[in-house]
Amino acid sequence: MTRVAPLFKRLSFSFWATVFVSVVCLTLVGLDVWRSLYARTEQLNEMERQGANLARAMAQQADDTIKAADIALIEMVERIETDGRGAAPLARLQRQMRAQVDNLPQLLGLFVYDRDGRWLANSLGLPVPAYNNADREYFTYHRTHPGRGAHVGRPVVSRATGKWIMPVSRRLNRPDGSFDGVVVAALDIDYFRRFYESFDLGRHGAVALLSNDGVLMLRQPFDATRVGGGMRDSELFRHYASLTGAARVGSASLHSFHDGALRLNSFRPLPHYPLFVTAALSREEMLARWRRDTFTRSVAVLLLAVFIGFFGRRLVAQIARRARAEAELREARDALESANRTLERQAMSDGLTGLANRRHFDVSLSNEFSRATRHQHRLAFIMIDVDYFKQYNDLYGHSAGDEVLRAVSRLIRALTPKRPGDLTARYGGEEIGILLPNTDLRGAQVVAERIRDAVEALRLPHEGSPFGRVTLSAGVAAMTPQRGVHLTGTLVEAADKALYAAKSAGRNRVTLAAP
Ligand SMILES: Nc1nc2c(ncn2[C@@H]2O[C@H](COP(=O)(O)OP(=O)(O)OP(=O)(O)O)[C@@H](O)[C@H]2O)c(=O)[nH]1
């Protein structure tokens, strides 16, 4: 604290004002940068949440759609394997298949093929056998795989309807377990597309349904050249395939297989089938609005900071100018006061000796006389005169005489008591008076003797004096002034008379006035 406080005072107000304006501007800009970064993170988080929600909805819809068709297939397998393939059971089965297709809007048709791929029954009412489907991928799959689970095949264009379908199929077995044909549900690709079209994916977003072995089942926007094709080389598939378990529900920024754009891909597996969905949203598109907002606000904040900085600077400069002007005024006032004090001192003091002058002495004498009268104190006065000074001037010159007066004055000043009211003054010519309030005759005599003695001891040569050196004589008077009886002049006259007596008695001595 003790170090900080002086530092605070030493640095100017304009310095602190500059610091304040700078801190305000920097804080403003800093807060805006922080807010913008926070908004960006929020925007990306929101995008991730949106992608995850989309993926969840798509996975659920695909799973439910396939499951409904698969339940119909399970029932058909059960019927055929139980009731056999006679004309009557097949006619009954075909009626039931038509009813199923009418119930499920995602179904374009249900089909039964024998072990050679020939049509046994269908829900479309087409003559049997109309086509042979032994070449289809799902047919080959079931012929070569003894498993009884559902198989979701590559999307193909239906031979019966000419529409894009996704085949879901199951294997038919003989009682001995050997292959005996396939039942197929043809899912309408348009059914999925209509669902996907209901999502707002932005201009650069995309959603897709893929099989776990890398076949693109469906994509929105729809791309007929890629649907049913392999995507094993795509960044998306490689990333998904590297994940296992719960990690397959997640998201990653990946480059698109289709256009190379960087998108945030949220993926999720279907709960019951070896498929997964992905919802890809464009980071650039999502951040475009954030960029626009940030740019507009940043320009406004920067303008504000520049505005504050500019006017702050002007204000600080003005404050600094005013502070300088005030300092100059203070200096001028101090110089004036000092000059006044010097003038005052000069007006009250004697130029040659530096002692109080006659005017000062008269004022002090009057004051001290009144005070002594009021309090009935004694007031003493010593009148000092250099002996044979005229001769000294004549012998050594006026300047040398001045020098003696200065030396004697210095001595007298040094030896005179310094109590309040004591005053040493040049009374006139080579005469010096010493006013000593609260001092009796004896006390004043001691002072006078000490001065006389000291001057003599200086041994300043004086050929014109019988003593051979500069000496002085003093007359001492003291009184307790009585109101209406004494005047200020009374004390001076008494001292002057005593001085005259000292001169008459041979000089270089102190004479006391008669009480
Ligand atoms: N150098 C100098 N001389 C001064 C000054 N003031 C007065 N004097 C001279 O002091 C002398 C005073 O002489 P007087 O008082 O007549 O007598 P004195 O020669 O001192 O002799 P005594 O006083 O009788 O011992 C005069 O010649 C004045 O010219 C001064 O400021 N400087």
The ligand as an SDF file (V2000), in Angstrom:
LIG
                    3D

 32 34  0  0  0  0  0  0  0  0999 V2000
   30.7940   54.7440    5.4970 N   0  0  0  0  0  0  0  0  0  0  0  0
   29.6670   55.1890    6.0260 C   0  0  0  0  0  0  0  0  0  0  0  0
   29.6760   56.2500    6.8130 N   0  0  0  0  0  0  0  0  0  0  0  0
   28.5570   56.7470    7.3770 C   0  0  0  0  0  0  0  0  0  0  0  0
   27.3450   56.1420    7.1170 C   0  0  0  0  0  0  0  0  0  0  0  0
   26.3800   56.8140    7.7990 N   0  0  0  0  0  0  0  0  0  0  0  0
   26.9940   57.8110    8.4640 C   0  0  0  0  0  0  0  0  0  0  0  0
   28.3180   57.7910    8.2210 N   0  0  0  0  0  0  0  0  0  0  0  0
   29.3340   58.6550    8.7020 C   0  0  0  0  0  0  0  0  0  0  0  0
   29.5140   58.4830   10.0730 O   0  0  0  0  0  0  0  0  0  0  0  0
   30.0660   59.6410   10.5960 C   0  0  0  0  0  0  0  0  0  0  0  0
   29.4370   59.9290   11.9000 C   0  0  0  0  0  0  0  0  0  0  0  0
   30.2950   60.7630   12.5700 O   0  0  0  0  0  0  0  0  0  0  0  0
   29.9190   61.4520   13.8680 P   0  0  0  0  0  0  0  0  0  0  0  0
   28.7240   60.8880   14.4770 O   0  0  0  0  0  0  0  0  0  0  0  0
   29.9350   62.9710   13.6470 O   0  0  0  0  0  0  0  0  0  0  0  0
   31.1490   61.2270   14.8540 O   0  0  0  0  0  0  0  0  0  0  0  0
   32.1840   60.1420   14.9240 P   0  0  0  0  0  0  0  0  0  0  0  0
   33.2380   60.3930   13.9380 O   0  0  0  0  0  0  0  0  0  0  0  0
   31.5740   58.7730   14.8370 O   0  0  0  0  0  0  0  0  0  0  0  0
   32.7250   60.3440   16.3620 O   0  0  0  0  0  0  0  0  0  0  0  0
   32.0040   59.9120   17.6570 P   0  0  0  0  0  0  0  0  0  0  0  0
   30.6760   59.4190   17.4010 O   0  0  0  0  0  0  0  0  0  0  0  0
   31.9360   61.1060   18.5040 O   0  0  0  0  0  0  0  0  0  0  0  0
   32.8930   58.8660   18.2030 O   0  0  0  0  0  0  0  0  0  0  0  0
   29.8280   60.6960    9.5550 C   0  0  0  0  0  0  0  0  0  0  0  0
   31.0740   61.0820    8.9530 O   0  0  0  0  0  0  0  0  0  0  0  0
   28.9080   60.0580    8.5480 C   0  0  0  0  0  0  0  0  0  0  0  0
   29.2100   60.5130    7.2340 O   0  0  0  0  0  0  0  0  0  0  0  0
   27.3300   55.0340    6.2270 C   0  0  0  0  0  0  0  0  0  0  0  0
   26.2980   54.4100    5.9210 O   0  0  0  0  0  0  0  0  0  0  0  0
   28.5240   54.6310    5.7550 N   0  0  0  0  0  0  0  0  0  0  0  0
  1  2  1  0
  2  3  2  0
  2 32  1  0
  3  4  1  0
  4  5  2  0
  4  8  1  0
  5  6  1  0
  5 30  1  0
  6  7  2  0
  7  8  1  0
  8  9  1  0
  9 10  1  0
  9 28  1  0
 10 11  1  0
 11 12  1  0
 11 26  1  0
 12 13  1  0
 13 14  1  0
 14 15  2  0
 14 16  1  0
 14 17  1  0
 17 18  1  0
 18 19  2  0
 18 20  1  0
 18 21  1  0
 21 22  1  0
 22 23  2  0
 22 24  1  0
 22 25  1  0
 26 27  1  0
 26 28  1  0
 28 29  1  0
 30 31  2  0
 30 32  1  0
M  END
$$$$
